[in-house]
């Protein structure tokens, strides 16, 4: 975890200090790329860099930035769970999620957990800067596709229709367990990662099977593996949630 000090003066009469951005991502290349983008903007600066939820919370104990740019995939506590903690402990901190995960699955979950925006990592750099400025200005930032989808869901709910797809039927924790199963991780290891009992994980597995209509554990494993591959397009060992 790195914390940086501003080199600009905050004294009366000086130019407005740049907005301080905390980057929370466990991929060094992503941190380096975003940091370079931010440093090219005179009204923005990198305040801190953290590779996990724990290190981010530790940095926040010392000083709260103007914006957190957050990845969902973090070791240990993931971004969705961190968002829920931030909403309680730092309710005034704006958070923009920058993620490789498909927005149709995660954007609404991130917004419900407390984020003010969601943008994919494959977007051009200036689009990310635009999203940061939008959230810093107190606005909500989502893609046109997600805005349209959310409006359709709203209309469906008002009309008494079904509001959720199969994946949306899963709770945040169930989705997290489903993704870990798709990465080939055994129940005992999942329990260790999430600091839960094996019995609790088994209960989540049963809930997932029931909600998604899977007949047995083999079908659960097969479908979870296929979903992780299609959702991220990366080797299984490289995906964390």
C-alpha positions as semicolon CSV with decimal commas, in nm:
position;residue;x (nm);y (nm);z (nm)
1;X;0,000;0,000;0,000
2;X;0,141;0,339;-0,103
3;X;0,026;0,681;0,016
4;X;0,142;0,995;-0,163
5;X;0,161;1,355;-0,042
6;X;0,043;1,640;-0,261
7;X;0,312;1,871;-0,391
8;X;0,067;2,156;-0,447
9;X;0,002;2,427;-0,194
10;X;-0,341;2,458;-0,035
11;X;-0,270;2,812;0,089
12;X;-0,521;3,094;0,031
13;X;-0,496;3,242;-0,315
14;X;-0,341;2,934;-0,472
15;X;-0,512;2,729;-0,742
16;X;-0,767;2,476;-0,624
17;X;-0,584;2,161;-0,512
18;X;-0,623;1,857;-0,736
19;X;-0,874;1,589;-0,644
20;X;-0,708;1,299;-0,463
21;X;-0,769;0,953;-0,609
22;X;-0,711;0,624;-0,424
23;X;-0,646;0,327;-0,654
24;X;-0,743;-0,016;-0,521
25;X;-0,635;-0,298;-0,754
26;X;-0,405;-0,596;-0,707
27;X;-0,261;-0,583;-1,060
28;X;0,055;-0,364;-1,067
29;X;0,029;-0,300;-1,442
30;X;-0,324;-0,167;-1,402
31;X;-0,211;0,057;-1,114
32;X;0,079;0,189;-1,322
33;X;-0,140;0,258;-1,624
34;X;-0,414;0,439;-1,431
35;X;-0,156;0,632;-1,228
36;X;0,003;0,759;-1,550
37;X;-0,338;0,869;-1,680
38;X;-0,419;1,056;-1,359
39;X;-0,080;1,228;-1,338
40;X;-0,133;1,370;-1,687
41;X;-0,441;1,557;-1,559
42;X;-0,370;1,883;-1,370
43;X;-0,689;1,861;-1,163
44;X;-0,628;1,503;-1,042
45;X;-0,358;1,329;-0,841
46;X;-0,287;0,981;-0,708
47;X;-0,343;0,990;-0,333
48;X;-0,278;0,624;-0,249
49;X;-0,241;0,279;-0,404
50;X;-0,365;-0,038;-0,238
51;X;-0,367;-0,400;-0,352
52;X;-0,629;-0,534;-0,112
53;X;-0,934;-0,433;0,087
54;X;-0,737;-0,451;0,412
55;X;-0,463;-0,216;0,292
56;X;-0,725;0,024;0,151
57;X;-0,906;0,041;0,485
58;X;-0,575;0,096;0,663
59;X;-0,496;0,393;0,437
60;X;-0,843;0,540;0,494
61;X;-0,783;0,542;0,869
62;X;-0,519;0,811;0,811
63;X;-0,694;1,025;0,551
64;X;-0,996;0,996;0,320
65;X;-0,943;1,083;-0,050
66;X;-1,187;1,256;-0,282
67;X;-1,252;0,939;-0,485
68;X;-1,174;0,568;-0,473
69;X;-1,121;0,382;-0,800
70;X;-1,195;0,020;-0,709
71;X;-1,153;-0,320;-0,875
72;X;-1,397;-0,600;-0,786
73;X;-1,135;-0,878;-0,797
74;X;-0,922;-0,845;-0,485
75;X;-0,747;-1,106;-0,270
76;X;-0,946;-1,187;0,043
77;X;-1,236;-0,944;0,076
78;X;-1,361;-0,861;-0,272
79;X;-1,470;-0,524;-0,405
80;X;-1,842;-0,576;-0,350
81;X;-1,790;-0,660;0,018
82;X;-1,549;-0,368;0,054
83;X;-1,814;-0,136;-0,092
84;X;-2,060;-0,249;0,176
85;X;-1,802;-0,177;0,448
86;X;-1,726;0,165;0,300
87;X;-2,094;0,256;0,290
88;X;-2,104;0,207;0,668
89;X;-1,766;0,348;0,772
90;X;-1,709;0,616;0,505
91;X;-2,053;0,700;0,361
92;X;-1,931;1,024;0,206
93;X;-1,653;0,861;0,000
94;X;-1,746;0,838;-0,372
95;X;-1,640;0,510;-0,534
96;X;-1,606;0,431;-0,904
97;X;-1,567;0,062;-0,989
98;X;-1,318;-0,016;-1,267
99;X;-1,344;-0,385;-1,350
100;X;-1,278;-0,652;-1,609
101;X;-1,600;-0,829;-1,504
102;X;-1,904;-0,812;-1,728
103;X;-2,112;-0,511;-1,632
104;X;-2,442;-0,687;-1,699
105;X;-2,368;-0,912;-1,399
106;X;-2,179;-0,684;-1,163
107;X;-2,270;-0,320;-1,231
108;X;-2,607;-0,328;-1,055
109;X;-2,458;-0,522;-0,762
110;X;-2,183;-0,261;-0,728
111;X;-2,435;0,025;-0,737
112;X;-2,654;-0,145;-0,477
113;X;-2,348;-0,193;-0,257
114;X;-2,270;0,179;-0,269
115;X;-2,068;0,260;-0,583
116;X;-2,153;0,574;-0,780
117;X;-2,026;0,436;-1,109
118;X;-1,907;0,131;-1,301
119;X;-1,673;0,123;-1,600
120;X;-1,499;-0,163;-1,777
121;X;-1,119;-0,185;-1,793
122;X;-1,121;-0,220;-2,171
123;X;-1,257;0,135;-2,208
124;X;-1,016;0,403;-2,342
125;X;-0,814;0,591;-2,080
126;X;-0,990;0,923;-2,135
127;X;-1,325;0,748;-2,084
128;X;-1,201;0,641;-1,739
129;X;-1,096;1,001;-1,665
130;X;-1,439;1,120;-1,779
131;X;-1,605;0,867;-1,545
132;X;-1,390;0,984;-1,252
133;X;-1,479;1,349;-1,309
134;X;-1,847;1,256;-1,341
135;X;-1,848;1,077;-1,003
136;X;-1,638;1,352;-0,843
137;X;-1,908;1,594;-0,958
138;X;-2,169;1,398;-0,768
139;X;-2,319;1,228;-1,072
140;X;-2,384;0,858;-1,134
141;X;-2,174;0,702;-1,411
142;X;-2,296;0,393;-1,596
143;X;-2,285;0,287;-1,959
144;X;-2,585;0,353;-2,188
145;X;-2,639;-0,026;-2,207
146;X;-2,671;-0,058;-1,829
147;X;-2,890;0,253;-1,806
148;X;-3,126;0,101;-2,063
149;X;-3,123;-0,235;-1,888
150;X;-3,201;-0,082;-1,549
151;X;-3,489;0,115;-1,701
152;X;-3,631;-0,203;-1,855
153;X;-3,605;-0,378;-1,519
154;X;-3,783;-0,087;-1,351
155;X;-4,063;-0,099;-1,607
156;X;-4,089;-0,477;-1,567
157;X;-4,119;-0,447;-1,190
158;X;-4,385;-0,176;-1,219
159;X;-4,578;-0,397;-1,459
160;X;-4,559;-0,692;-1,221
161;X;-4,321;-0,892;-1,441
162;X;-4,015;-1,099;-1,356
163;X;-3,734;-0,860;-1,260
164;X;-3,439;-1,096;-1,249
165;X;-3,234;-1,317;-1,480
166;X;-3,100;-1,646;-1,346
167;X;-2,769;-1,495;-1,230
168;X;-2,950;-1,204;-1,064
169;X;-3,135;-1,455;-0,848
170;X;-2,808;-1,526;-0,668
171;X;-2,711;-1,314;-0,369
172;X;-2,371;-1,142;-0,378
173;X;-2,223;-1,417;-0,159
174;X;-2,379;-1,694;-0,368
175;X;-2,235;-1,538;-0,684
176;X;-1,896;-1,519;-0,515
177;X;-1,914;-1,890;-0,423
178;X;-2,035;-1,976;-0,775
179;X;-1,733;-1,800;-0,928
180;X;-1,493;-1,976;-0,692
181;X;-1,649;-2,313;-0,779
182;X;-1,600;-2,221;-1,145
183;X;-1,232;-2,168;-1,075
184;X;-1,210;-2,530;-0,957
185;X;-1,173;-2,442;-0,589
186;X;-1,292;-2,706;-0,342
187;X;-1,546;-2,640;-0,067
188;X;-1,287;-2,647;0,212
189;X;-1,063;-2,395;0,034
190;X;-1,359;-2,169;-0,043
191;X;-1,449;-2,176;0,326
192;X;-1,094;-2,072;0,412
193;X;-1,089;-1,789;0,160
194;X;-1,422;-1,649;0,280
195;X;-1,357;-1,724;0,648
196;X;-1,675;-1,930;0,671
197;X;-1,745;-2,288;0,778
198;X;-1,755;-2,572;0,529
199;X;-2,117;-2,630;0,628
200;X;-2,204;-2,272;0,536
201;X;-2,040;-2,310;0,194
202;X;-2,229;-2,633;0,138
203;X;-2,552;-2,449;0,217
204;X;-2,462;-2,184;-0,040
205;X;-2,398;-2,460;-0,295
206;X;-2,743;-2,602;-0,232
207;X;-2,903;-2,258;-0,267
208;X;-2,722;-2,205;-0,598
209;X;-2,834;-2,543;-0,732
210;X;-3,194;-2,472;-0,638
211;X;-3,203;-2,117;-0,777
212;X;-3,034;-2,209;-1,106
213;X;-3,208;-2,543;-1,150
214;X;-2,899;-2,765;-1,138
215;X;-2,968;-3,131;-1,066
216;X;-2,644;-3,226;-0,890
217;X;-2,292;-3,119;-0,790
218;X;-2,144;-3,226;-1,124
219;X;-2,382;-2,999;-1,315
220;X;-2,306;-2,714;-1,075
221;X;-1,932;-2,754;-1,136
222;X;-1,977;-2,779;-1,514
223;X;-2,200;-2,473;-1,541
224;X;-1,989;-2,266;-1,299
225;X;-1,673;-2,345;-1,499
226;X;-1,839;-2,252;-1,829
227;X;-1,975;-1,930;-1,680
228;X;-1,636;-1,819;-1,546
229;X;-1,474;-1,887;-1,883
230;X;-1,740;-1,702;-2,080
231;X;-1,765;-1,414;-1,832
232;X;-1,397;-1,334;-1,811
233;X;-1,235;-1,503;-2,108
234;X;-0,923;-1,576;-1,899
235;X;-0,753;-1,891;-1,772
236;X;-0,929;-2,021;-1,463
237;X;-0,628;-1,986;-1,236
238;X;-0,604;-1,612;-1,302
239;X;-0,957;-1,522;-1,198
240;X;-1,041;-1,410;-0,845
241;X;-1,353;-1,261;-0,698
